[in-house]
Amino acid sequence: MSLQAYQAASNRSEDPRATEYRLFAHVTRGLMTAQDTPKDDIQARVQPLDLNRRMWSNFATDCASEDNQLPDQLRASIISLSLFVSKHTSVAMRDPAAIEDLIDINRTIMQGLMPQADGAVAG
């Protein structure tokens, strides 16, 4: 799924959180694949890393908009994460082990996007 497909899907009736979750899942799968590529296969890492960076950049741009209705603190946190992701992507292009940090960030966000009922399963 490309970012354009994500944006088109966001115009449909699907819950925005579900759309964002699917986007994060797609991008994170790409990062996991990139993490397992040989260290000298830089090209195989560049595409998923760039997609992740662009996704975060789009979220930051959206959060910077005055029309964004998220709470200010959450918007600031997303922008801050986007800046970290952008810088850390350069490191990860050279060092596949650094991709794990980006995967962890995405997984954490995915957990927050999951419906509350999924997280409240009795044990």
N, CA and C atoms as a LAMMPS dump frame, in Angstrom:
ITEM: TIMESTEP
0
ITEM: NUMBER OF ATOMS
369
ITEM: BOX BOUNDS ff ff ff
-5.0000000000000000e+02 5.0000000000000000e+02
-5.0000000000000000e+02 5.0000000000000000e+02
-5.0000000000000000e+02 5.0000000000000000e+02
ITEM: ATOMS id mol type element x y z
1 1 1 N 0.855 -1.175 0
2 1 2 C 0 0 0
3 1 3 C 0.897 1.232 0
4 2 1 N 0.679 2.094 -0.951
5 2 2 C 1.451 3.33 -1.02
6 2 3 C 0.797 4.391 -0.148
7 3 1 N 1.519 5.47 0.053
8 3 2 C 0.947 6.571 0.824
9 3 3 C -0.276 7.146 0.119
10 4 1 N -0.261 7.137 -1.216
11 4 2 C -1.417 7.629 -1.961
12 4 3 C -2.626 6.723 -1.707
13 5 1 N -2.388 5.422 -1.654
14 5 2 C -3.477 4.49 -1.377
15 5 3 C -4.013 4.712 0.032
16 6 1 N -3.118 4.992 0.972
17 6 2 C -3.541 5.294 2.343
18 6 3 C -4.429 6.529 2.355
19 7 1 N -3.998 7.558 1.643
20 7 2 C -4.778 8.793 1.621
21 7 3 C -6.136 8.572 0.963
22 8 1 N -6.172 7.772 -0.098
23 8 2 C -7.447 7.479 -0.757
24 8 3 C -8.347 6.678 0.177
25 9 1 N -7.756 5.726 0.892
26 9 2 C -8.539 4.916 1.826
27 9 3 C -9.079 5.757 2.968
28 10 1 N -8.348 6.774 3.341
29 10 2 C -8.801 7.608 4.451
30 10 3 C -10.053 8.396 4.082
31 11 1 N -10.319 8.523 2.787
32 11 2 C -11.523 9.225 2.34
33 11 3 C -12.747 8.31 2.333
34 12 1 N -12.525 7.002 2.517
35 12 2 C -13.628 6.053 2.56
36 12 3 C -14.245 6.039 3.953
37 13 1 N -15.17 5.133 4.154
38 13 2 C -15.894 5.087 5.42
39 13 3 C -15.153 4.326 6.514
40 14 1 N -14 3.757 6.223
41 14 2 C -13.248 3.019 7.227
42 14 3 C -12.833 3.947 8.369
43 15 1 N -12.851 3.409 9.566
44 15 2 C -12.404 4.146 10.735
45 15 3 C -10.962 4.605 10.508
46 16 1 N -10.668 5.883 10.707
47 16 2 C -9.308 6.385 10.472
48 16 3 C -8.239 5.631 11.269
49 17 1 N -8.57 5.222 12.486
50 17 2 C -7.6 4.469 13.289
51 17 3 C -7.283 3.125 12.633
52 18 1 N -8.293 2.479 12.056
53 18 2 C -8.079 1.201 11.379
54 18 3 C -7.217 1.399 10.137
55 19 1 N -7.45 2.473 9.417
56 19 2 C -6.647 2.777 8.23
57 19 3 C -5.196 3.026 8.625
58 20 1 N -4.999 3.815 9.672
59 20 2 C -3.638 4.09 10.139
60 20 3 C -2.969 2.81 10.624
61 21 1 N -3.715 1.957 11.309
62 21 2 C -3.165 0.689 11.78
63 21 3 C -2.689 -0.155 10.602
64 22 1 N -3.531 -0.247 9.563
65 22 2 C -3.15 -1.03 8.38
66 22 3 C -1.904 -0.461 7.72
67 23 1 N -1.809 0.862 7.647
68 23 2 C -0.627 1.488 7.063
69 23 3 C 0.609 1.156 7.89
70 24 1 N 0.514 1.312 9.202
71 24 2 C 1.651 0.983 10.066
72 24 3 C 2.042 -0.488 9.923
73 25 1 N 1.057 -1.381 9.834
74 25 2 C 1.35 -2.807 9.684
75 25 3 C 2.105 -3.071 8.388
76 26 1 N 1.652 -2.467 7.313
77 26 2 C 2.309 -2.644 6.014
78 26 3 C 3.752 -2.133 6.056
79 27 1 N 3.931 -0.943 6.556
80 27 2 C 5.265 -0.332 6.602
81 27 3 C 6.176 -1.122 7.539
82 28 1 N 5.653 -1.561 8.665
83 28 2 C 6.464 -2.297 9.639
84 28 3 C 6.882 -3.653 9.092
85 29 1 N 6.005 -4.316 8.345
86 29 2 C 6.401 -5.577 7.696
87 29 3 C 7.58 -5.344 6.753
88 30 1 N 7.537 -4.243 6.022
89 30 2 C 8.651 -3.909 5.135
90 30 3 C 9.942 -3.687 5.906
91 31 1 N 9.851 -3.02 7.048
92 31 2 C 11.04 -2.8 7.879
93 31 3 C 11.594 -4.123 8.4
94 32 1 N 10.704 -5.033 8.782
95 32 2 C 11.153 -6.333 9.284
96 32 3 C 11.873 -7.118 8.196
97 33 1 N 11.372 -7.042 6.981
98 33 2 C 12.038 -7.698 5.858
99 33 3 C 13.396 -7.05 5.604
100 34 1 N 13.439 -5.729 5.639
101 34 2 C 14.693 -5.002 5.407
102 34 3 C 15.73 -5.337 6.465
103 35 1 N 15.272 -5.554 7.675
104 35 2 C 16.183 -5.864 8.776
105 35 3 C 16.918 -7.185 8.535
106 36 1 N 16.277 -8.095 7.837
107 36 2 C 16.857 -9.413 7.593
108 36 3 C 17.704 -9.489 6.329
109 37 1 N 17.84 -8.381 5.605
110 37 2 C 18.65 -8.399 4.388
111 37 3 C 20.129 -8.337 4.75
112 38 1 N 20.991 -8.867 3.872
113 38 2 C 22.429 -8.772 4.134
114 38 3 C 22.864 -7.313 4.285
115 39 1 N 23.852 -7.095 5.146
116 39 2 C 24.293 -5.732 5.446
117 39 3 C 24.736 -4.981 4.195
118 40 1 N 25.3 -5.691 3.22
119 40 2 C 25.79 -5.014 2.015
120 40 3 C 24.684 -4.758 0.98
121 41 1 N 23.468 -5.229 1.241
122 41 2 C 22.351 -5.007 0.319
123 41 3 C 21.59 -3.747 0.739
124 42 1 N 22.227 -2.617 0.538
125 42 2 C 21.672 -1.333 0.972
126 42 3 C 20.37 -1.028 0.242
127 43 1 N 20.313 -1.34 -1.04
128 43 2 C 19.113 -1.034 -1.834
129 43 3 C 17.866 -1.701 -1.255
130 44 1 N 18.022 -2.919 -0.747
131 44 2 C 16.871 -3.631 -0.185
132 44 3 C 16.366 -2.974 1.096
133 45 1 N 17.219 -2.213 1.762
134 45 2 C 16.813 -1.505 2.978
135 45 3 C 16.271 -0.12 2.684
136 46 1 N 16.764 0.516 1.633
137 46 2 C 16.417 1.913 1.373
138 46 3 C 14.917 2.102 1.141
139 47 1 N 14.308 1.264 0.328
140 47 2 C 12.894 1.471 -0.016
141 47 3 C 11.977 1.406 1.21
142 48 1 N 12.026 0.345 2.028
143 48 2 C 11.127 0.331 3.191
144 48 3 C 11.474 1.4 4.225
145 49 1 N 12.749 1.714 4.367
146 49 2 C 13.132 2.778 5.299
147 49 3 C 12.621 4.129 4.824
148 50 1 N 12.706 4.359 3.527
149 50 2 C 12.212 5.625 2.991
150 50 3 C 10.69 5.714 3.117
151 51 1 N 9.994 4.608 2.878
152 51 2 C 8.538 4.603 3.03
153 51 3 C 8.16 4.934 4.476
154 52 1 N 8.878 4.351 5.433
155 52 2 C 8.614 4.632 6.843
156 52 3 C 8.863 6.108 7.16
157 53 1 N 9.961 6.632 6.664
158 53 2 C 10.286 8.044 6.898
159 53 3 C 9.221 8.952 6.296
160 54 1 N 8.777 8.633 5.085
161 54 2 C 7.748 9.452 4.431
162 54 3 C 6.408 9.367 5.164
163 55 1 N 6.079 8.176 5.655
164 55 2 C 4.841 8.028 6.42
165 55 3 C 4.873 8.949 7.646
166 56 1 N 5.984 8.89 8.381
167 56 2 C 6.105 9.724 9.581
168 56 3 C 6.122 11.206 9.224
169 57 1 N 6.75 11.544 8.126
170 57 2 C 6.777 12.939 7.684
171 57 3 C 5.365 13.433 7.373
172 58 1 N 4.563 12.575 6.741
173 58 2 C 3.169 12.941 6.449
174 58 3 C 2.365 13.131 7.728
175 59 1 N 2.591 12.259 8.712
176 59 2 C 1.892 12.423 9.989
177 59 3 C 2.303 13.728 10.663
178 60 1 N 3.586 14.06 10.609
179 60 2 C 4.061 15.307 11.222
180 60 3 C 3.458 16.518 10.521
181 61 1 N 3.418 16.467 9.202
182 61 2 C 2.822 17.569 8.443
183 61 3 C 1.354 17.738 8.815
184 62 1 N 0.651 16.63 8.928
185 62 2 C -0.753 16.68 9.32
186 62 3 C -0.905 17.255 10.735
187 63 1 N -0.026 16.864 11.636
188 63 2 C -0.102 17.36 13.018
189 63 3 C 0.245 18.841 13.115
190 64 1 N 1.028 19.34 12.191
191 64 2 C 1.403 20.755 12.206
192 64 3 C 0.288 21.651 11.671
193 65 1 N -0.691 21.042 11.038
194 65 2 C -1.804 21.81 10.478
195 65 3 C -2.685 22.362 11.595
196 66 1 N -3.103 23.602 11.431
197 66 2 C -4.002 24.213 12.412
198 66 3 C -5.356 23.51 12.442
199 67 1 N -5.691 22.817 11.369
200 67 2 C -6.971 22.112 11.292
201 67 3 C -6.96 20.775 12.031
202 68 1 N -5.769 20.308 12.428
203 68 2 C -5.671 19.025 13.117
204 68 3 C -6.36 19.117 14.472
205 69 1 N -7.194 18.134 14.773
206 69 2 C -7.992 18.197 15.997
207 69 3 C -7.445 17.338 17.134
208 70 1 N -6.265 16.756 16.95
209 70 2 C -5.659 16.008 18.049
210 70 3 C -5.239 16.982 19.146
211 71 1 N -5.154 16.504 20.376
212 71 2 C -4.661 17.371 21.455
213 71 3 C -3.242 17.857 21.15
214 72 1 N -2.943 19.078 21.582
215 72 2 C -1.644 19.687 21.292
216 72 3 C -0.477 18.809 21.725
217 73 1 N -0.558 18.2 22.907
218 73 2 C 0.539 17.372 23.404
219 73 3 C 0.771 16.155 22.508
220 74 1 N -0.299 15.534 22.055
221 74 2 C -0.177 14.381 21.162
222 74 3 C 0.414 14.806 19.826
223 75 1 N -0.031 15.928 19.313
224 75 2 C 0.52 16.447 18.054
225 75 3 C 2.017 16.692 18.197
226 76 1 N 2.412 17.306 19.301
227 76 2 C 3.835 17.583 19.53
228 76 3 C 4.63 16.288 19.633
229 77 1 N 4.071 15.285 20.278
230 77 2 C 4.761 13.996 20.411
231 77 3 C 4.943 13.318 19.059
232 78 1 N 3.922 13.378 18.221
233 78 2 C 4.017 12.773 16.89
234 78 3 C 5.066 13.496 16.055
235 79 1 N 5.091 14.806 16.131
236 79 2 C 6.101 15.58 15.395
237 79 3 C 7.493 15.232 15.904
238 80 1 N 7.651 15.111 17.211
239 80 2 C 8.944 14.75 17.793
240 80 3 C 9.386 13.36 17.338
241 81 1 N 8.459 12.404 17.348
242 81 2 C 8.781 11.063 16.86
243 81 3 C 9.173 11.096 15.392
244 82 1 N 8.493 11.901 14.614
245 82 2 C 8.816 12.02 13.197
246 82 3 C 10.246 12.517 12.991
247 83 1 N 10.646 13.485 13.789
248 83 2 C 12.018 14 13.689
249 83 3 C 13.03 12.918 14.054
250 84 1 N 12.738 12.158 15.112
251 84 2 C 13.626 11.063 15.497
252 84 3 C 13.711 10.024 14.383
253 85 1 N 12.552 9.64 13.841
254 85 2 C 12.517 8.637 12.773
255 85 3 C 13.335 9.108 11.578
256 86 1 N 13.207 10.364 11.218
257 86 2 C 13.954 10.901 10.08
258 86 3 C 15.457 10.785 10.304
259 87 1 N 15.909 11.173 11.477
260 87 2 C 17.348 11.093 11.778
261 87 3 C 17.814 9.648 11.889
262 88 1 N 17.016 8.818 12.548
263 88 2 C 17.422 7.429 12.783
264 88 3 C 17.397 6.608 11.497
265 89 1 N 16.605 7.024 10.529
266 89 2 C 16.563 6.33 9.244
267 89 3 C 17.925 6.37 8.565
268 90 1 N 18.62 7.484 8.666
269 90 2 C 19.963 7.584 8.078
270 90 3 C 20.909 6.583 8.715
271 91 1 N 20.797 6.405 10.012
272 91 2 C 21.627 5.422 10.719
273 91 3 C 21.256 4.015 10.26
274 92 1 N 19.957 3.747 10.171
275 92 2 C 19.476 2.412 9.819
276 92 3 C 19.843 2.013 8.393
277 93 1 N 20.019 2.976 7.521
278 93 2 C 20.428 2.645 6.152
279 93 3 C 21.823 2.03 6.135
280 94 1 N 22.645 2.441 7.07
281 94 2 C 24.006 1.903 7.147
282 94 3 C 24.112 0.709 8.088
283 95 1 N 23.232 0.643 9.077
284 95 2 C 23.321 -0.388 10.109
285 95 3 C 21.963 -1.064 10.291
286 96 1 N 21.787 -2.261 9.725
287 96 2 C 20.49 -2.94 9.809
288 96 3 C 20 -3.152 11.243
289 97 1 N 20.906 -3.255 12.203
290 97 2 C 20.49 -3.45 13.596
291 97 3 C 19.684 -2.258 14.104
292 98 1 N 19.923 -1.084 13.54
293 98 2 C 19.219 0.13 13.972
294 98 3 C 17.762 0.142 13.517
295 99 1 N 17.406 -0.743 12.607
296 99 2 C 16.02 -0.808 12.136
297 99 3 C 15.093 -1.239 13.27
298 100 1 N 15.614 -2.015 14.211
299 100 2 C 14.788 -2.508 15.319
300 100 3 C 14.124 -1.364 16.088
301 101 1 N 14.84 -0.265 16.271
302 101 2 C 14.257 0.885 16.978
303 101 3 C 13.034 1.422 16.237
304 102 1 N 13.119 1.48 14.919
305 102 2 C 12.001 1.977 14.11
306 102 3 C 10.819 1.012 14.168
307 103 1 N 11.114 -0.276 14.152
308 103 2 C 10.062 -1.292 14.275
309 103 3 C 9.368 -1.158 15.626
310 104 1 N 10.159 -0.981 16.686
311 104 2 C 9.583 -0.84 18.033
312 104 3 C 8.66 0.372 18.131
313 105 1 N 9.085 1.483 17.551
314 105 2 C 8.246 2.692 17.565
315 105 3 C 6.926 2.416 16.855
316 106 1 N 7.007 1.83 15.673
317 106 2 C 5.784 1.553 14.907
318 106 3 C 4.861 0.593 15.653
319 107 1 N 5.436 -0.44 16.263
320 107 2 C 4.613 -1.4 17.009
321 107 3 C 3.921 -0.725 18.197
322 108 1 N 4.623 0.16 18.858
323 108 2 C 4.023 0.881 19.984
324 108 3 C 2.836 1.716 19.516
325 109 1 N 3.015 2.398 18.391
326 109 2 C 1.918 3.197 17.84
327 109 3 C 0.76 2.283 17.439
328 110 1 N 1.07 1.14 16.844
329 110 2 C 0.022 0.2 16.443
330 110 3 C -0.784 -0.271 17.652
331 111 1 N -0.112 -0.512 18.764
332 111 2 C -0.826 -0.92 19.978
333 111 3 C -1.799 0.168 20.415
334 112 1 N -1.387 1.416 20.296
335 112 2 C -2.262 2.521 20.66
336 112 3 C -3.432 2.697 19.708
337 113 1 N -3.274 2.243 18.481
338 113 2 C -4.343 2.368 17.488
339 113 3 C -5.362 1.238 17.566
340 114 1 N -5.002 0.155 18.248
341 114 2 C -5.915 -0.986 18.354
342 114 3 C -7.145 -0.591 19.156
343 115 1 N -8.293 -1.14 18.787
344 115 2 C -9.508 -0.867 19.569
345 115 3 C -9.307 -1.283 21.023
346 116 1 N -9.854 -0.506 21.938
347 116 2 C -9.677 -0.764 23.367
348 116 3 C -10.17 -2.147 23.769
349 117 1 N -11.205 -2.653 23.137
350 117 2 C -11.738 -3.969 23.492
351 117 3 C -10.701 -5.059 23.289
352 118 1 N -9.837 -4.911 22.27
353 118 2 C -8.795 -5.908 22.012
354 118 3 C -7.78 -5.935 23.138
355 119 1 N -7.512 -4.79 23.744
356 119 2 C -6.524 -4.72 24.812
357 119 3 C -7.101 -5.082 26.163
358 120 1 N -8.418 -5.244 26.266
359 120 2 C -9.056 -5.489 27.555
360 120 3 C -9.538 -6.933 27.696
361 121 1 N -8.848 -7.857 27.044
362 121 2 C -9.226 -9.262 27.127
363 121 3 C -8.888 -9.779 28.521
364 122 1 N -9.843 -10.417 29.16
365 122 2 C -9.622 -10.948 30.513
366 122 3 C -8.661 -12.116 30.456
367 123 1 N -7.804 -12.211 31.48
368 123 2 C -6.79 -13.259 31.467
369 123 3 C -7.018 -14.333 32.4
